[in-house]
Amino acid sequence: MRYILAFIILFFIIFMGCITNNPIITEKSIPLPPIETINHPPVINVSSNIKFRSASEMKRIIEKHSGLSYYPEDSQYFLPTKENMEVIIPYLDNLFRKMGVHYIADGTDCDDFARLKAELSQLIISQAYEIEASPTIFVIFVVQKYEWASVKSGGAHAVCVYACVDEENGNKVEVYVWEPQSMEIIKITDYPNRDGIFYVGGEKAEVGEEKNENKNK
């Protein structure tokens, strides 16, 4: 219930701001409500080069670019642009800071940050593009064997992952890990805890050495 309430409050803050703010934008740009710390409100540029993927295609993309087993939850997907995500990630970071959202052990911890930011990112992209497909933004759970993005090693950890199109690099498809408690991102192929991923797309994957052993069988 608390997740639903928090989601409704954040949805109201984000989208009601669009009613009272009218920045000068192009025909295919969607304004985001301004935050006091941002002098010029960011916009989402809606790409005309939308890449759709079926559930089976999305499964192949994730497995090809990340080496992970992936189990789609929706029947149709589309990939946001790398530029879209570079706008949304700092925007949500500023929004959370303005609202005073901070880490509270077992209260507002890593899985809460990951779920909220992944869902809000999906919501912003989906509302901007207005197409019947799910943006490729997800939550994964990992064994935090190595420190990364100022999160110490040890125990389980939740982060966001997204597949996007790099329009400035020949429309190449890339998969990134995003630490939701900061703005740090890294290609999933370079993510130090990649072998520790044990939950992605609604299904459990094998962890660590067991996963590597089974891959070699």
C-alpha positions, 0 to 999 in steps of 0.5 A: 500500500505504501508503494502505491501511495508514494507512486501516486504522490510522485505521479501528481507532482511530476505531471501536474507541473506540466499544466502550469509550466509552458517552456518553449519547445519543439513539436516533438518535445515533452516538457517536464515540470521545473525543479527549483535547482534547474534553471531551464526545465528539461524536455524529453525529445520524442524520437521518430525512429522508434524501435519496437521489440516483441517479447521474444526479441527483447529476451534475445536482446537482453541475453545478447548484450548482457549475458543474462537470462531474461523473462519478459513481462509484457508482450511488446516493448520499445527502446528509449533513446540514450538521450531520453535516459540522460535527461530522466536520470538527473531529473529524478535525482533532483526531484528526489532531493527536492522532496527530501527523499533519502535512504532509510534502512529497511524503510526507504532502501535500495529496492524502494529507490530502484522500483520507484525510479524504474517505474517513474522512468517508464511512466515518463517515457510511456506518457511522452511517446503514447504508444502501446508498448513497455519501455525497456527499463527494469529492476535487477537484484544482485549479490554486491560482491564488489563496491560500486557507485559508493555502495559498499560490498556485501549482501544483496542490492537492487539497481535499475537496468535499461536498454536504449538506442544510441542515435549518435552511434549508428542506432546501436542498442546498449544495456546500462546499469543505473545506481538509483541512489545516485546518477552513476551508470555503467554498461552492463558488460562492465558492471563489476557485480554482473555475475552476481545478478540473481533476479531480473524480469520476474524470474530468478537466475543462477548466481555466481560460480553456479551460473558460470559452471552451468554455462560451461556444461 
